Amino acid sequence: MERLFDLDLQLIADSLFTAINIFILFIVASYLFFNPVRNFLKARQDRIRNDLDTAESEKKSAIEMKAEYEAKLKNVNKEAEEILSSARKKAMKNEAKIVEEAKAEAARIIEHARKEAELEKKRVADDMKKEMVSIASCLAGKVVAASIDTTVQDALIDETIKEMGDRTWLS
């Protein structure tokens, strides 16, 4: 009976020679192909690890900056409220000052008007005295011109009082 394949020396030598060639081919292929691929994959792995580390550090930095900005935002709101409060206080002081100045100005105007009224009153009184003096001198002139008679004198006085009353009080 014949076997399917014979294990003879030639077959073993060919098999051994083929195995050695495959091993040498594997080493050469590993040197030429696998090592550059391994180096490429190693470099890619390092780059990805570096990117992840950078992303992690930037994330921490962003979280810190966010906390810092939120704190600043709270401080900005407080500062804005303080500025508004001081502006309100200043506006109230200005309002009080303006009201006080207006009251003082009104008092000055009233005092000036009162003085003007008194001066006008004195002027009118002086005019009235002048008018009375002129009437009295007119009356004296008429009394002197006419004969001094009591009936004539009474008539002249009544006439003068009528003139004085009509002219002085109507104007």
Phi and psi in degrees as GROMACS dihedral restraints (atoms count N, CA, C in turn):
[ dihedral_restraints ]
;  ai    aj    ak    al  type     phi  dphi    fc
    3     4     5     6     1  -101.4    20    10
    4     5     6     7     1   145.9    20    10
    6     7     8     9     1   -89.9    20    10
    7     8     9    10     1   168.9    20    10
    9    10    11    12     1   -71.6    20    10
   10    11    12    13     1   -43.5    20    10
   12    13    14    15     1  -140.8    20    10
   13    14    15    16     1   147.3    20    10
   15    16    17    18     1   -95.3    20    10
   16    17    18    19     1   134.5    20    10
   18    19    20    21     1   -92.1    20    10
   19    20    21    22     1    87.7    20    10
   21    22    23    24     1  -111.5    20    10
   22    23    24    25     1   176.5    20    10
   24    25    26    27     1   -65.7    20    10
   25    26    27    28     1   -38.4    20    10
   27    28    29    30     1   -63.1    20    10
   28    29    30    31     1   -43.5    20    10
   30    31    32    33     1   -66.0    20    10
   31    32    33    34     1   -41.9    20    10
   33    34    35    36     1   -66.7    20    10
   34    35    36    37     1   -42.3    20    10
   36    37    38    39     1   -65.0    20    10
   37    38    39    40     1   -43.3    20    10
   39    40    41    42     1   -64.3    20    10
   40    41    42    43     1   -40.1    20    10
   42    43    44    45     1   -66.1    20    10
   43    44    45    46     1   -42.9    20    10
   45    46    47    48     1   -65.7    20    10
   46    47    48    49     1   -43.2    20    10
   48    49    50    51     1   -62.9    20    10
   49    50    51    52     1   -40.8    20    10
   51    52    53    54     1   -66.4    20    10
   52    53    54    55     1   -40.7    20    10
   54    55    56    57     1   -64.3    20    10
   55    56    57    58     1   -43.4    20    10
   57    58    59    60     1   -64.2    20    10
   58    59    60    61     1   -42.3    20    10
   60    61    62    63     1   -63.5    20    10
   61    62    63    64     1   -40.1    20    10
   63    64    65    66     1   -65.6    20    10
   64    65    66    67     1   -40.6    20    10
   66    67    68    69     1   -63.0    20    10
   67    68    69    70     1   -46.1    20    10
   69    70    71    72     1   -64.0    20    10
   70    71    72    73     1   -42.0    20    10
   72    73    74    75     1   -63.4    20    10
   73    74    75    76     1   -38.5    20    10
   75    76    77    78     1   -64.2    20    10
   76    77    78    79     1   -43.0    20    10
   78    79    80    81     1   -65.1    20    10
   79    80    81    82     1   -45.8    20    10
   81    82    83    84     1   -64.6    20    10
   82    83    84    85     1   -44.7    20    10
   84    85    86    87     1   -63.9    20    10
   85    86    87    88     1   -39.3    20    10
   87    88    89    90     1   -62.8    20    10
   88    89    90    91     1   -42.9    20    10
   90    91    92    93     1   -67.8    20    10
   91    92    93    94     1   -42.3    20    10
   93    94    95    96     1   -83.2    20    10
   94    95    96    97     1   -37.1    20    10
   96    97    98    99     1  -111.6    20    10
   97    98    99   100     1   -48.1    20    10
   99   100   101   102     1   -71.1    20    10
  100   101   102   103     1   -41.2    20    10
  102   103   104   105     1   -63.3    20    10
  103   104   105   106     1   -45.5    20    10
  105   106   107   108     1   -61.7    20    10
  106   107   108   109     1   -37.9    20    10
  108   109   110   111     1   -66.0    20    10
  109   110   111   112     1   -43.0    20    10
  111   112   113   114     1   -62.1    20    10
  112   113   114   115     1   -43.5    20    10
  114   115   116   117     1   -63.7    20    10
  115   116   117   118     1   -41.9    20    10
  117   118   119   120     1   -61.1    20    10
  118   119   120   121     1   -46.7    20    10
  120   121   122   123     1   -65.1    20    10
  121   122   123   124     1   -37.5    20    10
  123   124   125   126     1   -64.5    20    10
  124   125   126   127     1   -44.7    20    10
  126   127   128   129     1   -63.9    20    10
  127   128   129   130     1   -41.4    20    10
  129   130   131   132     1   -64.3    20    10
  130   131   132   133     1   -42.7    20    10
  132   133   134   135     1   -62.5    20    10
  133   134   135   136     1   -42.3    20    10
  135   136   137   138     1   -64.5    20    10
  136   137   138   139     1   -42.8    20    10
  138   139   140   141     1   -62.9    20    10
  139   140   141   142     1   -43.0    20    10
  141   142   143   144     1   -64.7    20    10
  142   143   144   145     1   -43.3    20    10
  144   145   146   147     1   -61.1    20    10
  145   146   147   148     1   -42.6    20    10
  147   148   149   150     1   -63.7    20    10
  148   149   150   151     1   -42.8    20    10
  150   151   152   153     1   -62.7    20    10
  151   152   153   154     1   -40.8    20    10
  153   154   155   156     1   -65.1    20    10
  154   155   156   157     1   -41.9    20    10
  156   157   158   159     1   -63.1    20    10
  157   158   159   160     1   -43.3    20    10
  159   160   161   162     1   -63.5    20    10
  160   161   162   163     1   -43.4    20    10
  162   163   164   165     1   -63.0    20    10
  163   164   165   166     1   -39.8    20    10
  165   166   167   168     1   -64.8    20    10
  166   167   168   169     1   -45.0    20    10
  168   169   170   171     1   -66.6    20    10
  169   170   171   172     1   -38.5    20    10
  171   172   173   174     1   -67.7    20    10
  172   173   174   175     1   -33.7    20    10
  174   175   176   177     1   -65.6    20    10
  175   176   177   178     1   -44.0    20    10
  177   178   179   180     1   -62.6    20    10
  178   179   180   181     1   -42.7    20    10
  180   181   182   183     1   -62.2    20    10
  181   182   183   184     1   -41.8    20    10
  183   184   185   186     1   -64.6    20    10
  184   185   186   187     1   -39.8    20    10
  186   187   188   189     1   -63.9    20    10
  187   188   189   190     1   -42.3    20    10
  189   190   191   192     1   -64.0    20    10
  190   191   192   193     1   -43.8    20    10
  192   193   194   195     1   -64.5    20    10
  193   194   195   196     1   -38.3    20    10
  195   196   197   198     1   -62.6    20    10
  196   197   198   199     1   -44.9    20    10
  198   199   200   201     1   -62.9    20    10
  199   200   201   202     1   -41.3    20    10
  201   202   203   204     1   -63.7    20    10
  202   203   204   205     1   -44.5    20    10
  204   205   206   207     1   -66.1    20    10
  205   206   207   208     1   -37.3    20    10
  207   208   209   210     1   -64.2    20    10
  208   209   210   211     1   -41.2    20    10
  210   211   212   213     1   -63.6    20    10
  211   212   213   214     1   -42.4    20    10
  213   214   215   216     1   -64.5    20    10
  214   215   216   217     1   -38.6    20    10
  216   217   218   219     1   -62.9    20    10
  217   218   219   220     1   -41.5    20    10
  219   220   221   222     1   -63.2    20    10
  220   221   222   223     1   -41.6    20    10
  222   223   224   225     1   -65.8    20    10
  223   224   225   226     1   -37.4    20    10
  225   226   227   228     1   -63.4    20    10
  226   227   228   229     1   -41.4    20    10
  228   229   230   231     1   -63.2    20    10
  229   230   231   232     1   -42.2    20    10
  231   232   233   234     1   -64.1    20    10
  232   233   234   235     1   -43.6    20    10
  234   235   236   237     1   -63.5    20    10
  235   236   237   238     1   -41.2    20    10
  237   238   239   240     1   -62.8    20    10
  238   239   240   241     1   -41.4    20    10
  240   241   242   243     1   -64.8    20    10
  241   242   243   244     1   -40.0    20    10
  243   244   245   246     1   -64.4    20    10
  244   245   246   247     1   -42.9    20    10
  246   247   248   249     1   -63.1    20    10
  247   248   249   250     1   -44.5    20    10
  249   250   251   252     1   -63.2    20    10
  250   251   252   253     1   -40.7    20    10
  252   253   254   255     1   -63.3    20    10
  253   254   255   256     1   -45.1    20    10
  255   256   257   258     1   -66.0    20    10
  256   257   258   259     1   -36.8    20    10
  258   259   260   261     1   -64.6    20    10
  259   260   261   262     1   -39.5    20    10
  261   262   263   264     1   -64.0    20    10
  262   263   264   265     1   -44.6    20    10
  264   265   266   267     1   -61.2    20    10
  265   266   267   268     1   -43.4    20    10
  267   268   269   270     1   -63.8    20    10
  268   269   270   271     1   -40.5    20    10
  270   271   272   273     1   -64.3    20    10
  271   272   273   274     1   -40.0    20    10
  273   274   275   276     1   -64.7    20    10
  274   275   276   277     1   -41.0    20    10
  276   277   278   279     1   -63.2    20    10
  277   278   279   280     1   -44.3    20    10
  279   280   281   282     1   -62.4    20    10
  280   281   282   283     1   -40.8    20    10
  282   283   284   285     1   -61.7    20    10
  283   284   285   286     1   -46.2    20    10
  285   286   287   288     1   -62.9    20    10
  286   287   288   289     1   -40.3    20    10
  288   289   290   291     1   -63.7    20    10
  289   290   291   292     1   -45.1    20    10
  291   292   293   294     1   -63.9    20    10
  292   293   294   295     1   -41.8    20    10
  294   295   296   297     1   -64.1    20    10
  295   296   297   298     1   -42.8    20    10
  297   298   299   300     1   -62.4    20    10
  298   299   300   301     1   -43.9    20    10
  300   301   302   303     1   -63.2    20    10
  301   302   303   304     1   -39.3    20    10
  303   304   305   306     1   -65.1    20    10
  304   305   306   307     1   -40.6    20    10
  306   307   308   309     1   -64.6    20    10
  307   308   309   310     1   -43.1    20    10
  309   310   311   312     1   -63.3    20    10
  310   311   312   313     1   -42.7    20    10
  312   313   314   315     1   -63.3    20    10
  313   314   315   316     1   -41.5    20    10
  315   316   317   318     1   -63.4    20    10
  316   317   318   319     1   -41.5    20    10
  318   319   320   321     1   -63.5    20    10
  319   320   321   322     1   -40.7    20    10
  321   322   323   324     1   -63.5    20    10
  322   323   324   325     1   -42.5    20    10
  324   325   326   327     1   -63.7    20    10
  325   326   327   328     1   -43.9    20    10
  327   328   329   330     1   -63.1    20    10
  328   329   330   331     1   -44.4    20    10
  330   331   332   333     1   -62.1    20    10
  331   332   333   334     1   -42.5    20    10
  333   334   335   336     1   -63.0    20    10
  334   335   336   337     1   -43.2    20    10
  336   337   338   339     1   -64.5    20    10
  337   338   339   340     1   -39.4    20    10
  339   340   341   342     1   -63.5    20    10
  340   341   342   343     1   -44.3    20    10
  342   343   344   345     1   -63.8    20    10
  343   344   345   346     1   -42.0    20    10
  345   346   347   348     1   -60.5    20    10
  346   347   348   349     1   -41.5    20    10
  348   349   350   351     1   -64.5    20    10
  349   350   351   352     1   -42.0    20    10
  351   352   353   354     1   -64.0    20    10
  352   353   354   355     1   -42.9    20    10
  354   355   356   357     1   -62.7    20    10
  355   356   357   358     1   -42.0    20    10
  357   358   359   360     1   -63.7    20    10
  358   359   360   361     1   -39.5    20    10
  360   361   362   363     1   -63.2    20    10
  361   362   363   364     1   -43.2    20    10
  363   364   365   366     1   -65.6    20    10
  364   365   366   367     1   -41.3    20    10
  366   367   368   369     1   -62.4    20    10
  367   368   369   370     1   -43.6    20    10
  369   370   371   372     1   -64.0    20    10
  370   371   372   373     1   -40.6    20    10
  372   373   374   375     1   -64.0    20    10
  373   374   375   376     1   -41.4    20    10
  375   376   377   378     1   -63.6    20    10
  376   377   378   379     1   -43.8    20    10
  378   379   380   381     1   -60.2    20    10
  379   380   381   382     1   -40.1    20    10
  381   382   383   384     1   -64.1    20    10
  382   383   384   385     1   -41.2    20    10
  384   385   386   387     1   -63.6    20    10
  385   386   387   388     1   -43.3    20    10
  387   388   389   390     1   -59.9    20    10
  388   389   390   391     1   -42.2    20    10
  390   391   392   393     1   -64.3    20    10
  391   392   393   394     1   -41.8    20    10
  393   394   395   396     1   -67.0    20    10
  394   395   396   397     1   -38.4    20    10
  396   397   398   399     1   -64.8    20    10
  397   398   399   400     1   -43.7    20    10
  399   400   401   402     1   -64.6    20    10
  400   401   402   403     1   -38.8    20    10
  402   403   404   405     1   -66.2    20    10
  403   404   405   406     1   -41.4    20    10
  405   406   407   408     1   -64.6    20    10
  406   407   408   409     1   -40.8    20    10
  408   409   410   411     1   -67.1    20    10
  409   410   411   412     1   -37.2    20    10
  411   412   413   414     1   -63.4    20    10
  412   413   414   415     1   -44.2    20    10
  414   415   416   417     1   -63.7    20    10
  415   416   417   418     1   -42.0    20    10
  417   418   419   420     1   -64.1    20    10
  418   419   420   421     1   -40.4    20    10
  420   421   422   423     1   -62.3    20    10
  421   422   423   424     1   -42.4    20    10
  423   424   425   426     1   -67.3    20    10
  424   425   426   427     1   -38.4    20    10
  426   427   428   429     1   -66.3    20    10
  427   428   429   430     1   -42.0    20    10
  429   430   431   432     1   -68.9    20    10
  430   431   432   433     1   -41.1    20    10
  432   433   434   435     1   -66.1    20    10
  433   434   435   436     1   -38.3    20    10
  435   436   437   438     1   -86.8    20    10
  436   437   438   439     1   161.6    20    10
  438   439   440   441     1   -73.4    20    10
  439   440   441   442     1   144.3    20    10
  441   442   443   444     1   -80.6    20    10
  442   443   444   445     1   102.9    20    10
  444   445   446   447     1  -131.6    20    10
  445   446   447   448     1   139.4    20    10
  447   448   449   450     1   -64.8    20    10
  448   449   450   451     1   -37.2    20    10
  450   451   452   453     1   -70.2    20    10
  451   452   453   454     1   -38.9    20    10
  453   454   455   456     1   -69.3    20    10
  454   455   456   457     1   -41.1    20    10
  456   457   458   459     1   -63.9    20    10
  457   458   459   460     1   -43.5    20    10
  459   460   461   462     1   -63.1    20    10
  460   461   462   463     1   -39.6    20    10
  462   463   464   465     1   -65.8    20    10
  463   464   465   466     1   -41.5    20    10
  465   466   467   468     1   -64.4    20    10
  466   467   468   469     1   -41.6    20    10
  468   469   470   471     1   -64.4    20    10
  469   470   471   472     1   -45.4    20    10
  471   472   473   474     1   -62.1    20    10
  472   473   474   475     1   -41.8    20    10
  474   475   476   477     1   -64.2    20    10
  475   476   477   478     1   -42.0    20    10
  477   478   479   480     1   -66.0    20    10
  478   479   480   481     1   -42.4    20    10
  480   481   482   483     1   -63.6    20    10
  481   482   483   484     1   -39.0    20    10
  483   484   485   486     1   -64.2    20    10
  484   485   486   487     1   -46.0    20    10
  486   487   488   489     1   -61.6    20    10
  487   488   489   490     1   -45.6    20    10
  489   490   491   492     1   -62.3    20    10
  490   491   492   493     1   -42.2    20    10
  492   493   494   495     1   -66.7    20    10
  493   494   495   496     1   -44.1    20    10
  495   496   497   498     1   -70.5    20    10
  496   497   498   499     1   -47.1    20    10
  498   499   500   501     1   -75.1    20    10
  499   500   501   502     1   -44.5    20    10
  501   502   503   504     1   -73.0    20    10
  502   503   504   505     1   -44.0    20    10
  504   505   506   507     1   -83.6    20    10
  505   506   507   508     1   -20.9    20    10
  507   508   509   510     1   -84.9    20    10
  508   509   510   511     1   -20.6    20    10
